[in-house]
Every structure is written in C-alpha cells, then in structure tokens.
Amino acid sequence: MQQKVGDSIISVKIQTTSGQNVDIQDLSKGKKTILYLMRDYACVLAQYDLLLLSREYSRITDLNAQSLFVIQTSATTAAECLPSEIPFTVLCDPNGLIHSIYGAGSADTMELLGNSITMARIQSAKDIGFIHGKDEGNNLQLPAVIIFDAYGIARYTHYGKTGDDVPSVSTVVDVIKDI
C-alpha cells in the first residue's frame, strides 16, 4: 500500500552497501529524510539519478536533511559498482521488499515503463558514459520518493508513472524548506 502524507515511516531492516543491517526508521530519527526507492543499479536511469543527487546533495544537507537511496541491488554488487564518493546513504533491497512495503509499483510491461521523455533521459545517461549492467531486482520497478519530517511523518509522496519519473533535487529542496 502506498504511503500517504501523514503516515509514519515504517520500521524495516535493510542492508547498507557494506552489508551492515540497519533500520530505516533508526536512520531517519531526528532528521528530515528523503527516501528514494529506485530500480537496480544496472539501470542507467538509477545511475543517472544517483549522479544528479550526488552533484546537488549539499543543497539537501544545508537544510539539515538526508537522503536514503534504496536500490534493488545486492550489497555485493553495490560494493563493486557504486562510485566511492557518494555523499549519502545507499541501501540495498535486491528482492524489492522495501519497495513493496512502501508501495512502489511496477509497470505492466517494458513498453509502459517509459515514454519519449524516458528514452531521451536514458540517452542523456548513456551520452555521459553510463551503461546497463547486470540486472537484479524487478526490471519493471517504478521509482518513488517519500519525504519525512524529523519526527518520521510523511510530508510528501511521489510515486513514479514511468521509470524516470523522479522529482528533481530542486523540487525536493522546496518541499524540505516547507516542513
């Protein structure tokens, strides 16, 4: 079931890229938290979104907020593939459990996963060198972004309609400023 504004963050254990088990609720205590639910890191869109967030992450930390970036990739694969300079926490959900708990949906077919804007964004990612890797997780996974206040209450939810339907960092920053 999708989270709604006013819902509490759900306590669930998940692995970090180093294989450590953590609880999303514990990680978010006392801090505004943006929970990104993404596809696996093999997806060039997930790689591209991670890069864009990394480049502008100081805009989020300047507001005393943090991001938890959940990918449907194993900790082993993430440790091998992810850049080492990521300024936020990346969590591994290879079986899609967290995505399911938080209600992130899937497209019915690969054709419904994207549109011309999605294809242009994939091309932009490829143009800067991203390549599709080894698939893990749900290839039809749609993204979701949920922003929680410092008390763990959802103040914004966005459930993607296509594989690239993720709010910009500017949109996220505007929401954080208002909570």
C-alpha positions as a Markdown table, in Angstrom:
| # | Residue | x | y | z |
|---|---|---|---|---|
| 1 | Met | 0.0 | 0.0 | 0.0 |
| 2 | Gln | 1.4 | 3.4 | -0.9 |
| 3 | Gln | 2.4 | 5.8 | 1.8 |
| 4 | Lys | 0.3 | 8.9 | 2.2 |
| 5 | Val | 1.1 | 12.3 | 3.6 |
| 6 | Gly | 0.6 | 11.9 | 7.4 |
| 7 | Asp | 1.8 | 8.3 | 7.5 |
| 8 | Ser | 4.7 | 7.3 | 9.8 |
| 9 | Ile | 7.9 | 6.0 | 8.5 |
| 10 | Ile | 7.9 | 2.2 | 8.6 |
| 11 | Ser | 10.5 | 0.3 | 10.6 |
| 12 | Val | 12.2 | -2.2 | 8.4 |
| 13 | Lys | 15.7 | -3.6 | 8.3 |
| 14 | Ile | 17.8 | -3.3 | 5.2 |
| 15 | Gln | 21.4 | -3.7 | 4.2 |
| 16 | Thr | 23.9 | -1.0 | 3.5 |
| 17 | Thr | 26.4 | -1.3 | 0.6 |
| 18 | Ser | 28.9 | -2.6 | 3.2 |
| 19 | Gly | 26.5 | -5.4 | 4.2 |
| 20 | Gln | 25.5 | -3.9 | 7.6 |
| 21 | Asn | 21.9 | -4.4 | 8.6 |
| 22 | Val | 20.2 | -1.1 | 9.6 |
| 23 | Asp | 16.6 | 0.1 | 10.2 |
| 24 | Ile | 15.2 | 2.8 | 8.0 |
| 25 | Gln | 13.3 | 4.2 | 11.0 |
| 26 | Asp | 16.5 | 4.4 | 13.1 |
| 27 | Leu | 18.4 | 6.1 | 10.3 |
| 28 | Ser | 15.8 | 8.8 | 10.0 |
| 29 | Lys | 15.4 | 9.7 | 13.7 |
| 30 | Gly | 15.6 | 13.4 | 14.3 |
| 31 | Lys | 16.3 | 14.3 | 10.7 |
| 32 | Lys | 14.3 | 15.2 | 7.7 |
| 33 | Thr | 14.7 | 12.2 | 5.4 |
| 34 | Ile | 14.2 | 11.8 | 1.7 |
| 35 | Leu | 13.6 | 8.1 | 0.9 |
| 36 | Tyr | 14.4 | 7.3 | -2.8 |
| 37 | Leu | 13.0 | 3.9 | -4.0 |
| 38 | Met | 14.8 | 3.2 | -7.2 |
| 39 | Arg | 15.4 | 0.4 | -9.7 |
| 40 | Asp | 18.6 | -1.7 | -9.5 |
| 41 | Tyr | 22.0 | 0.0 | -10.2 |
| 42 | Ala | 22.3 | -1.8 | -13.5 |
| 43 | Cys | 19.6 | 0.6 | -14.8 |
| 44 | Val | 21.2 | 3.7 | -16.4 |
| 45 | Leu | 18.3 | 5.8 | -15.0 |
| 46 | Ala | 19.2 | 4.8 | -11.4 |
| 47 | Gln | 22.9 | 5.5 | -12.1 |
| 48 | Tyr | 22.0 | 8.9 | -13.6 |
| 49 | Asp | 19.7 | 9.8 | -10.7 |
| 50 | Leu | 22.4 | 8.9 | -8.2 |
| 51 | Leu | 24.8 | 11.2 | -10.1 |
| 52 | Leu | 22.4 | 14.1 | -10.2 |
| 53 | Leu | 21.6 | 13.8 | -6.5 |
| 54 | Ser | 25.3 | 13.5 | -5.6 |
| 55 | Arg | 26.1 | 16.7 | -7.5 |
| 56 | Glu | 23.5 | 18.7 | -5.7 |
| 57 | Tyr | 23.4 | 16.9 | -2.3 |
| 58 | Ser | 24.8 | 19.9 | -0.3 |
| 59 | Arg | 21.5 | 21.7 | -1.1 |
| 60 | Ile | 19.8 | 18.9 | 1.0 |
| 61 | Thr | 22.3 | 18.8 | 3.8 |
| 62 | Asp | 22.3 | 22.6 | 4.1 |
| 63 | Leu | 18.7 | 22.1 | 5.2 |
| 64 | Asn | 19.6 | 19.6 | 7.9 |
| 65 | Ala | 18.2 | 16.8 | 5.8 |
| 66 | Gln | 19.5 | 13.5 | 4.4 |
| 67 | Ser | 18.7 | 11.1 | 1.6 |
| 68 | Leu | 18.4 | 7.3 | 1.8 |
| 69 | Phe | 18.8 | 5.9 | -1.7 |
| 70 | Val | 17.3 | 2.4 | -2.0 |
| 71 | Ile | 18.3 | 0.3 | -5.0 |
| 72 | Gln | 17.3 | -3.2 | -5.9 |
| 73 | Thr | 20.9 | -4.4 | -6.0 |
| 74 | Ser | 22.7 | -6.8 | -3.7 |
| 75 | Ala | 25.3 | -5.3 | -1.2 |
| 76 | Thr | 28.0 | -7.3 | -3.0 |
| 77 | Thr | 27.1 | -5.9 | -6.4 |
| 78 | Ala | 26.7 | -2.4 | -5.0 |
| 79 | Ala | 30.1 | -2.5 | -3.3 |
| 80 | Glu | 31.7 | -3.5 | -6.7 |
| 81 | Cys | 29.8 | -1.0 | -8.9 |
| 82 | Leu | 29.0 | 2.1 | -6.9 |
| 83 | Pro | 31.3 | 5.1 | -7.0 |
| 84 | Ser | 33.1 | 5.6 | -3.7 |
| 85 | Glu | 32.4 | 9.3 | -3.3 |
| 86 | Ile | 28.6 | 9.1 | -2.8 |
| 87 | Pro | 27.7 | 11.6 | -0.1 |
| 88 | Phe | 24.5 | 9.9 | 1.1 |
| 89 | Thr | 23.5 | 6.5 | 2.3 |
| 90 | Val | 22.7 | 3.9 | -0.3 |
| 91 | Leu | 20.7 | 0.9 | 0.9 |
| 92 | Cys | 20.3 | -2.5 | -0.9 |
| 93 | Asp | 16.9 | -4.1 | -1.5 |
| 94 | Pro | 17.7 | -6.8 | -4.1 |
| 95 | Asn | 14.3 | -8.6 | -3.5 |
| 96 | Gly | 12.2 | -5.4 | -3.6 |
| 97 | Leu | 10.9 | -5.9 | 0.0 |
| 98 | Ile | 11.2 | -2.2 | 0.9 |
| 99 | His | 9.8 | -1.2 | -2.4 |
| 100 | Ser | 6.8 | -3.4 | -1.7 |
| 101 | Ile | 6.3 | -2.3 | 1.9 |
| 102 | Tyr | 6.3 | 1.3 | 0.8 |
| 103 | Gly | 4.0 | 0.6 | -2.1 |
| 104 | Ala | 6.3 | 1.4 | -5.0 |
| 105 | Gly | 4.6 | -0.1 | -8.0 |
| 106 | Ser | 5.7 | -1.7 | -11.2 |
| 107 | Ala | 4.9 | -1.1 | -14.9 |
| 108 | Asp | 2.8 | -3.8 | -16.5 |
| 109 | Thr | 5.2 | -4.1 | -19.5 |
| 110 | Met | 8.6 | -2.8 | -20.5 |
| 111 | Glu | 6.8 | -0.6 | -23.1 |
| 112 | Leu | 4.8 | 1.1 | -20.3 |
| 113 | Leu | 7.9 | 1.7 | -18.2 |
| 114 | Gly | 8.8 | 4.7 | -20.3 |
| 115 | Asn | 7.9 | 7.2 | -22.9 |
| 116 | Ser | 9.8 | 9.6 | -25.3 |
| 117 | Ile | 11.0 | 11.6 | -22.3 |
| 118 | Thr | 12.2 | 8.5 | -20.6 |
| 119 | Met | 14.1 | 7.4 | -23.7 |
| 120 | Ala | 15.7 | 10.9 | -24.0 |
| 121 | Arg | 16.8 | 10.7 | -20.4 |
| 122 | Ile | 18.3 | 7.2 | -21.0 |
| 123 | Gln | 20.2 | 8.6 | -23.9 |
| 124 | Ser | 21.5 | 11.5 | -21.8 |
| 125 | Ala | 22.7 | 9.0 | -19.3 |
| 126 | Lys | 24.4 | 6.9 | -22.0 |
| 127 | Asp | 25.9 | 10.0 | -23.5 |
| 128 | Ile | 27.9 | 10.7 | -20.3 |
| 129 | Gly | 29.1 | 7.1 | -20.2 |
| 130 | Phe | 26.6 | 5.1 | -18.2 |
| 131 | Ile | 26.0 | 1.6 | -19.4 |
| 132 | His | 23.4 | -1.0 | -18.5 |
| 133 | Gly | 24.8 | -3.6 | -16.1 |
| 134 | Lys | 23.8 | -6.9 | -14.7 |
| 135 | Asp | 20.1 | -7.0 | -13.9 |
| 136 | Glu | 19.0 | -7.5 | -10.3 |
| 137 | Gly | 15.6 | -6.8 | -8.8 |
| 138 | Asn | 12.4 | -6.0 | -10.7 |
| 139 | Asn | 13.1 | -4.7 | -14.2 |
| 140 | Leu | 9.6 | -3.2 | -14.3 |
| 141 | Gln | 10.1 | -1.3 | -11.0 |
| 142 | Leu | 8.8 | 2.3 | -10.9 |
| 143 | Pro | 10.5 | 4.8 | -8.7 |
| 144 | Ala | 9.0 | 6.5 | -5.6 |
| 145 | Val | 10.2 | 9.4 | -3.4 |
| 146 | Ile | 8.8 | 9.9 | 0.1 |
| 147 | Ile | 9.9 | 12.9 | 2.3 |
| 148 | Phe | 9.6 | 12.5 | 6.0 |
| 149 | Asp | 9.9 | 15.3 | 8.6 |
| 150 | Ala | 12.3 | 15.0 | 11.6 |
| 151 | Tyr | 9.5 | 13.1 | 13.5 |
| 152 | Gly | 9.2 | 10.4 | 10.8 |
| 153 | Ile | 5.9 | 11.6 | 9.4 |
| 154 | Ala | 5.5 | 11.6 | 5.6 |
| 155 | Arg | 5.1 | 15.2 | 4.3 |
| 156 | Tyr | 5.4 | 14.4 | 0.6 |
| 157 | Thr | 5.0 | 11.4 | -1.5 |
| 158 | His | 5.6 | 10.8 | -5.2 |
| 159 | Tyr | 5.0 | 7.5 | -7.0 |
| 160 | Gly | 6.5 | 7.5 | -10.5 |
| 161 | Lys | 4.4 | 6.7 | -13.5 |
| 162 | Thr | 7.4 | 5.9 | -15.7 |
| 163 | Gly | 11.0 | 4.7 | -15.0 |
| 164 | Asp | 12.4 | 8.3 | -15.0 |
| 165 | Asp | 9.5 | 9.9 | -13.0 |
| 166 | Val | 11.6 | 11.2 | -10.1 |
| 167 | Pro | 11.3 | 14.7 | -8.6 |
| 168 | Ser | 14.2 | 17.0 | -9.3 |
| 169 | Val | 16.6 | 18.0 | -6.4 |
| 170 | Ser | 15.1 | 21.5 | -6.7 |
| 171 | Thr | 11.6 | 20.1 | -6.1 |
| 172 | Val | 12.8 | 18.0 | -3.1 |
| 173 | Val | 14.6 | 21.1 | -1.7 |
| 174 | Asp | 11.4 | 23.2 | -2.0 |
| 175 | Val | 9.5 | 20.5 | -0.1 |
| 176 | Ile | 12.1 | 20.3 | 2.6 |
| 177 | Lys | 12.0 | 24.1 | 3.1 |
| 178 | Asp | 8.3 | 23.9 | 3.8 |
| 179 | Ile | 8.5 | 21.2 | 6.5 |
